[in-house]
Amino acid sequence: MRIGRTLPPAAAPIYMEDIISGLKGLIRGQKEINRFEAELKDSYKVKYCFLVSSGKAALTIILKALHELHPERNEVLIPAFTCYSVPSAIIKAGLKIKLCDINPETLDFDFTQLGDIATISKFKTKNSKLIKNSLLAVLPTHLFGIPADIYQTKKIMNDNELFIIEDAAQAMGGTLKEKKLGTLGDAGFFSLGRGKAFSTIEGGIILTNNKSIADNITKQMKNIPAYSILEIIKLVISSIVLNIFMRPVFFWLPKSLPFLKLGETIFEQEFPIKKISSFQAGLAINWQNKLNKLTKLRRKHTNHWANTFNSKLKIQNSKGQSLLRFPIKIENKQTLNSILSKSDKQGLGIMRTYPNTINNIKELKNNFKNKTYPKATMTSKQMLTLPVHHLVSVSDSLQIKKIINTGIGF
C-alpha cells in the first residue's frame, strides 16, 4: 500500500465555493433547478432538458420513453466494450441487449459488423413469414470522450423508426465537426458523476429536440421521486469529502480502503432514479466557465500524450479532444502488468479500463452463449488509461512517460 502523493485516475474538482453555491441553491429550491435546465437548453440549443440522479438513470428514462413509442421493439444495440452502466440501464428499462464488436483503433463500432447487423435487422423470418425487426435503438458511445462517428452510424442503420441515442456520458464539452456532442442523435445524455468532465457529485442530463420523446419523459418525471433530506445531507458530506480527499496529497487514503471499491467496475442491476436536487444544481452555478476551463486543461494533456506516443500505442481521433482518460494499447501482458505495478508504487494514476466485454459480465453471460466479440475482448485485455485532469503535474507526466517507454523498450 502506497502512503504519499497519489493521482486519481480521473478527477473533476469540487471547490469550497462550489459547496457554498450548492447550499445557496438548496435554499432557492426549484428555481435553482429551473435555472440550470434553462442554461443547458440555451447552451446546447435544444428544446428539452431533464435533470436526474445519474447517467444510467438518464439512459433508463430515455429507453423507457422510446419503448413507449415503439412497444413492439425491445432490443438496444451497444458496443461490446463499453461502460457497465450502459447494460445496467438497458436491463433496468426492461429491454434486451444486442452487441456489436468495436474497432480497436477508434473504440467506435466495427462498421463492417454494424452493416451486417443493419442488413439482418431489417426483417427477420419466423415460420416463413417476414416480421419487423425488434431493434429499438443504437447507442454510439464517445468512450473516454473520443467522438464516435454518429453520422456513419446513422447512414449504416438507415431506419426511420430506429432511434439513435448518443452516449455522451464521458464527453460533456466535446465536439464533432464543430457540433456539440450530446446533440447529434434523437436523444443524448451526460453524466455528472465524480471523475466526469464536470461534476455535481452525482447526476445526469437528458437532451432532446424530439417532442414525442420529451412528452414521454415528462410523464415519467412526474412519478420520479426527489432526493430526501437525508440523501441531500449525504451529498453535502460527499462534496466535502471529495474536496479534501481528491487532492493527490490525500487520495492515497481512500484508494487504500477496499470497501470504497475505488477504480472497480461494478455491474448494478438495481440503482436509484431520482430528480436532481437543488443542491446539485447549485454546485453547477457558472458551469459553462468551469467546463470550458477543464476542457482546455484536459485537451492540453490529451494532446501531450497524443504527441508523446506513436500510433501503435494510441487510439485514433484522440488528438485535439478533451478526454477523461487517455487510452493506450499495451499488447504484452507482462509489460502491461509491470507498468501498472510501477504506477501504483509511484501513485501516477495509470489504470485499466473495463475488466471485460459486456457478453462476459457474469450476470449476462447466458444471454450471449456461443457469441464472441474478439476485437472488444482484445481491447479489454490490452488497454490502459493515463490521467489528463487538472491535478497532473509536469513531474507526473515525465514519470508516466518514463515508465511506459521503459516498459515497451524505448
matplotlib code that plots the C-alpha trace (Angstrom):
import matplotlib.pyplot as plt

x = [0.0, 1.3, 1.3, 2.0, 1.1, -1.2, -3.0, -6.7, -7.2, -9.9, -11.0, -13.3, -12.8, -15.3, -14.2, -15.4, -17.0, -19.0, -20.2, -21.3, -23.1, -24.8, -26.1, -27.4, -29.1, -30.7, -32.3, -33.5, -35.1, -36.8, -35.8, -32.2, -33.0, -35.0, -32.0, -29.7, -32.1, -32.6, -28.8, -28.3, -31.1, -29.6, -26.0, -26.8, -29.6, -32.1, -35.8, -36.0, -33.7, -34.2, -32.1, -31.8, -29.6, -27.1, -26.1, -27.5, -30.8, -30.9, -30.4, -33.0, -35.6, -34.7, -35.1, -38.5, -39.7, -38.6, -40.1, -43.4, -43.2, -42.4, -43.6, -43.1, -39.3, -37.2, -33.5, -30.8, -27.6, -24.4, -20.6, -19.3, -16.7, -18.2, -19.1, -21.1, -23.6, -25.0, -26.2, -27.3, -29.7, -31.0, -31.9, -33.4, -35.6, -36.8, -35.2, -32.7, -29.0, -27.7, -23.9, -21.7, -17.9, -15.7, -12.9, -9.8, -8.3, -11.2, -13.2, -16.2, -18.4, -16.9, -18.8, -18.5, -20.2, -22.7, -23.6, -24.2, -26.4, -28.3, -29.0, -30.1, -32.2, -34.3, -36.5, -36.4, -38.0, -40.4, -42.3, -41.5, -43.1, -41.3, -41.7, -40.4, -37.1, -37.0, -34.2, -35.4, -32.2, -28.5, -26.0, -22.9, -20.5, -18.0, -15.8, -13.4, -14.6, -13.3, -16.1, -17.9, -18.9, -22.6, -23.1, -21.7, -23.8, -26.9, -26.0, -25.4, -28.5, -30.8, -34.1, -36.5, -38.1, -34.8, -33.6, -30.0, -29.2, -25.9, -23.9, -22.1, -21.8, -18.0, -18.0, -19.6, -17.8, -16.7, -17.5, -17.7, -17.4, -18.0, -21.3, -21.6, -21.6, -24.8, -27.0, -26.3, -28.8, -32.5, -31.6, -28.3, -27.2, -24.3, -23.1, -22.3, -20.7, -17.3, -14.5, -16.6, -16.0, -17.9, -19.3, -22.2, -21.1, -23.8, -26.3, -27.4, -28.6, -31.0, -31.1, -33.5, -35.3, -37.8, -41.2, -42.6, -39.6, -39.8, -43.5, -42.9, -40.0, -42.2, -44.8, -42.1, -40.7, -44.0, -43.6, -39.8, -39.1, -36.9, -33.9, -34.9, -33.4, -31.1, -29.9, -29.1, -27.2, -25.2, -24.5, -23.2, -21.0, -19.7, -18.9, -16.8, -15.0, -14.3, -13.0, -10.4, -9.6, -9.5, -6.2, -3.1, -1.7, -4.6, -6.0, -3.8, -6.1, -9.4, -7.6, -6.2, -9.6, -11.0, -14.6, -14.8, -14.1, -12.4, -11.5, -13.7, -16.2, -19.4, -22.5, -25.5, -28.9, -30.7, -29.9, -32.0, -33.7, -34.4, -34.8, -31.7, -31.7, -31.3, -28.1, -26.6, -28.0, -26.3, -23.0, -23.4, -23.5, -21.2, -20.9, -20.1, -16.9, -15.8, -16.4, -14.5, -11.5, -11.5, -11.9, -8.9, -6.7, -7.8, -7.2, -3.7, -2.8, -4.5, -2.5, 0.6, 0.1, -1.0, 2.3, 4.3, 3.3, 3.3, 0.3, 0.9, 0.1, -2.6, -6.2, -7.1, -9.1, -7.8, -5.6, -7.4, -10.0, -10.7, -10.6, -11.5, -8.6, -6.1, -6.3, -3.2, -2.7, -0.1, 0.0, 2.3, 0.6, 3.8, 4.7, 1.1, 1.3, 4.7, 3.5, 0.6, 2.7, 5.2, 2.4, 0.8, 4.1, 4.7, 1.0, 0.8, -2.9, -2.4, -5.2, -7.0, -10.3, -13.4, -12.3, -14.2, -16.6, -20.3, -21.0, -18.6, -20.3, -21.2, -24.9, -25.3, -23.2, -26.3, -27.7, -24.7, -23.9, -21.8, -21.3, -17.8, -16.5, -12.8, -11.8, -13.6, -12.0, -8.5, -9.1, -10.3, -7.1, -4.6, -5.9, -4.5, -5.5, -3.4, -4.6, -5.3, -7.0, -6.1, -4.1, -1.4, 1.9, 4.9, 6.8, 3.9, 3.9, 7.7, 7.4, 4.5, 6.4, 9.5, 7.8, 5.8, 8.8, 11.0, 8.3, 8.0, 11.7, 12.0]
y = [0.0, 3.4, 6.2, 9.6, 11.7, 9.7, 10.8, 9.9, 8.3, 10.8, 13.9, 16.9, 19.5, 20.3, 23.5, 25.0, 27.9, 25.3, 23.7, 27.1, 27.7, 24.3, 25.2, 28.5, 26.5, 24.3, 27.4, 28.6, 25.2, 24.5, 27.9, 26.7, 23.5, 25.6, 27.9, 25.0, 23.5, 26.8, 27.3, 23.8, 24.3, 27.6, 26.4, 23.2, 24.7, 22.0, 22.3, 19.9, 19.1, 16.9, 16.6, 13.3, 11.5, 9.7, 9.0, 5.5, 6.9, 9.3, 6.4, 4.2, 7.1, 7.7, 4.0, 3.7, 6.7, 5.2, 1.8, 3.5, 5.0, 1.5, -1.2, -3.9, -3.3, -4.3, -4.6, -2.0, -2.2, -1.2, -1.7, -4.9, -2.9, 0.0, 1.2, -1.4, 1.3, 1.0, -2.6, -1.9, 0.8, -1.4, -4.2, -1.7, -0.4, -3.9, -4.3, -6.7, -6.1, -6.6, -6.3, -5.1, -5.6, -2.5, -1.1, -1.2, 1.7, 4.1, 2.4, 3.1, 0.4, -2.0, -0.5, -3.7, -5.7, -2.9, -3.0, -6.8, -6.2, -3.5, -5.8, -8.7, -6.5, -5.0, -8.1, -11.4, -14.6, -16.6, -19.5, -18.5, -15.1, -11.7, -9.8, -6.4, -6.3, -5.8, -3.2, -0.1, 2.0, 2.2, 3.7, 5.2, 5.9, 8.6, 6.4, 8.5, 11.5, 10.3, 11.2, 8.3, 8.8, 9.4, 10.3, 7.0, 5.0, 6.8, 6.2, 2.5, 1.8, 3.8, 3.1, 5.9, 4.0, 3.3, 5.8, 6.9, 7.6, 9.4, 8.1, 11.3, 10.4, 10.9, 13.6, 16.8, 19.7, 17.7, 18.4, 16.6, 18.6, 21.8, 20.4, 19.7, 16.1, 15.1, 16.8, 14.7, 11.9, 11.6, 12.0, 12.3, 12.1, 13.2, 12.0, 14.4, 11.8, 12.3, 12.0, 13.1, 16.2, 18.3, 17.0, 17.7, 14.6, 12.6, 13.5, 13.0, 15.3, 14.3, 16.4, 16.1, 18.1, 15.3, 16.3, 12.7, 11.6, 14.6, 14.1, 10.5, 11.6, 14.3, 11.7, 9.6, 12.6, 13.1, 9.8, 10.0, 10.9, 13.8, 13.4, 13.1, 15.4, 12.6, 11.9, 15.6, 15.7, 12.7, 14.7, 17.6, 15.4, 13.7, 17.0, 18.0, 14.6, 14.9, 18.4, 17.1, 13.6, 14.1, 16.0, 13.9, 14.5, 12.7, 10.4, 7.5, 7.1, 6.4, 4.4, 2.1, 1.4, -1.7, -1.2, 2.0, 0.0, 2.9, 2.1, -1.1, -1.6, -2.9, -4.1, -2.9, -4.3, -2.1, 1.6, 4.7, 7.0, 10.4, 14.0, 16.1, 18.2, 22.0, 21.4, 19.7, 22.4, 25.0, 23.1, 23.7, 27.6, 29.0, 25.6, 26.8, 28.7, 25.8, 23.2, 25.4, 25.7, 21.9, 21.1, 23.3, 21.6, 18.1, 18.9, 20.2, 17.0, 14.8, 16.5, 16.0, 12.2, 12.1, 13.7, 11.6, 8.1, 6.6, 5.3, 1.8, 2.8, 5.5, 5.5, 7.3, 10.6, 11.2, 14.2, 17.5, 16.1, 16.7, 13.2, 12.0, 9.5, 8.9, 5.3, 3.4, -0.2, -2.4, -5.7, -7.6, -8.7, -8.8, -5.3, -4.1, -5.5, -4.1, -0.6, -0.9, -2.1, 0.8, 3.3, 2.0, 2.3, 5.9, 7.0, 8.0, 7.2, 4.8, 2.2, -0.5, 0.2, -2.1, -5.6, -7.5, -7.2, -6.9, -10.5, -11.8, -10.0, -12.8, -11.8, -11.5, -14.5, -16.7, -14.1, -14.4, -18.1, -19.0, -15.4, -13.8, -10.3, -10.7, -7.1, -6.0, -8.8, -7.9, -4.3, -5.1, -7.1, -4.6, -1.1, 1.2, 4.8, 7.8, 10.7, 14.0, 16.1, 19.3, 17.6, 16.2, 18.0, 18.2, 15.9, 13.4, 13.5, 12.8, 9.9, 8.4, 8.7, 7.2, 4.0, 3.4, 4.0, 1.8, -0.9, -1.0, -0.8, 2.9]
z = [0.0, -1.0, 1.5, -0.1, -3.1, -5.4, -8.5, -9.0, -12.5, -13.3, -11.4, -11.6, -8.9, -6.2, -4.5, -1.2, -3.2, -5.2, -2.0, -0.7, -4.0, -3.6, -0.1, -1.5, -4.3, -1.7, -0.2, -3.6, -4.4, -7.7, -9.1, -9.0, -10.9, -13.5, -13.9, -14.6, -17.1, -18.9, -19.2, -20.6, -23.2, -24.3, -24.4, -26.3, -28.5, -27.6, -26.8, -24.0, -21.0, -18.0, -14.9, -12.9, -10.4, -12.7, -16.3, -16.1, -14.7, -17.7, -20.1, -18.4, -18.7, -22.4, -23.2, -21.4, -23.4, -26.7, -25.9, -25.2, -28.8, -30.3, -27.8, -30.5, -30.4, -27.4, -28.3, -27.8, -29.8, -27.9, -28.3, -26.9, -25.0, -23.0, -19.5, -17.5, -16.6, -20.2, -20.0, -16.4, -17.8, -20.6, -18.1, -15.7, -18.6, -19.2, -22.6, -24.3, -25.0, -28.5, -29.1, -31.9, -31.9, -31.9, -34.0, -31.6, -33.4, -32.7, -29.9, -32.1, -33.7, -36.1, -39.0, -41.1, -38.5, -37.9, -41.5, -41.3, -38.2, -40.1, -43.0, -40.9, -38.6, -41.4, -41.3, -39.5, -40.6, -38.4, -39.7, -43.2, -42.6, -42.6, -39.3, -38.4, -36.5, -32.8, -32.7, -30.8, -30.5, -31.2, -28.8, -30.4, -27.5, -27.1, -24.9, -22.7, -24.7, -28.1, -30.6, -32.2, -35.8, -35.3, -39.0, -40.2, -37.7, -39.0, -42.6, -42.0, -39.9, -42.3, -40.4, -39.8, -36.9, -35.2, -32.6, -32.2, -28.5, -28.1, -25.1, -24.2, -20.5, -20.7, -23.3, -22.0, -23.6, -26.6, -30.3, -33.6, -36.8, -34.8, -33.3, -29.6, -28.5, -26.9, -29.5, -32.6, -32.0, -31.3, -27.6, -25.8, -22.2, -19.9, -16.5, -13.8, -11.5, -9.8, -12.3, -15.3, -17.4, -14.9, -11.7, -9.2, -7.2, -9.0, -11.7, -15.2, -18.1, -20.9, -24.0, -27.0, -29.7, -30.2, -28.8, -28.7, -26.7, -24.4, -23.8, -22.7, -20.4, -18.9, -18.0, -16.3, -14.4, -12.7, -10.9, -10.2, -6.6, -5.4, -3.1, 0.6, 3.2, 4.4, 0.8, 0.3, 3.6, 2.3, -0.9, 1.1, 3.1, -0.1, -1.6, 1.4, 1.4, -2.3, -1.9, 0.6, -0.5, -4.3, -3.7, -4.6, -1.1, 0.5, -2.3, -1.2, 1.9, 0.2, -2.5, 0.1, 1.7, -0.1, 0.9, -1.1, -4.3, -6.0, -9.6, -9.6, -12.4, -11.0, -12.9, -11.0, -11.9, -9.3, -8.8, -7.8, -10.3, -8.8, -9.9, -9.4, -6.2, -5.9, -4.0, -7.1, -9.4, -7.0, -7.4, -11.1, -10.9, -13.5, -15.0, -18.6, -17.4, -15.2, -18.0, -20.6, -18.2, -17.5, -21.2, -22.2, -19.5, -20.5, -24.2, -23.3, -21.5, -24.2, -26.9, -24.9, -24.6, -28.3, -29.3, -26.9, -28.1, -31.5, -33.5, -32.3, -28.7, -29.1, -30.3, -33.5, -33.2, -29.6, -30.5, -30.3, -27.9, -24.3, -22.8, -19.3, -19.5, -22.3, -23.6, -24.8, -26.0, -24.4, -26.3, -24.0, -20.8, -18.7, -19.8, -19.0, -15.5, -14.9, -15.9, -13.6, -10.7, -11.1, -11.4, -8.2, -6.3, -7.5, -7.3, -11.0, -11.7, -14.6, -14.6, -16.5, -18.2, -18.0, -16.9, -19.6, -22.5, -22.0, -23.1, -20.4, -17.5, -15.1, -14.9, -18.6, -19.9, -20.6, -22.9, -25.3, -25.5, -28.5, -29.4, -29.4, -29.9, -30.5, -31.1, -27.9, -26.0, -27.2, -26.3, -22.8, -22.2, -23.7, -22.7, -20.0, -19.4, -18.4, -16.3, -18.1, -15.4, -13.7, -10.9, -13.3, -12.9, -15.2, -12.9, -13.1, -16.9, -17.0, -14.6, -16.6, -19.9, -18.3, -17.0, -20.2, -22.5, -20.3, -20.3, -24.1, -24.6, -25.8]

ax = plt.figure().add_subplot(projection="3d")
ax.plot(x, y, z, "-o")
ax.set_aspect("equal")
plt.show()
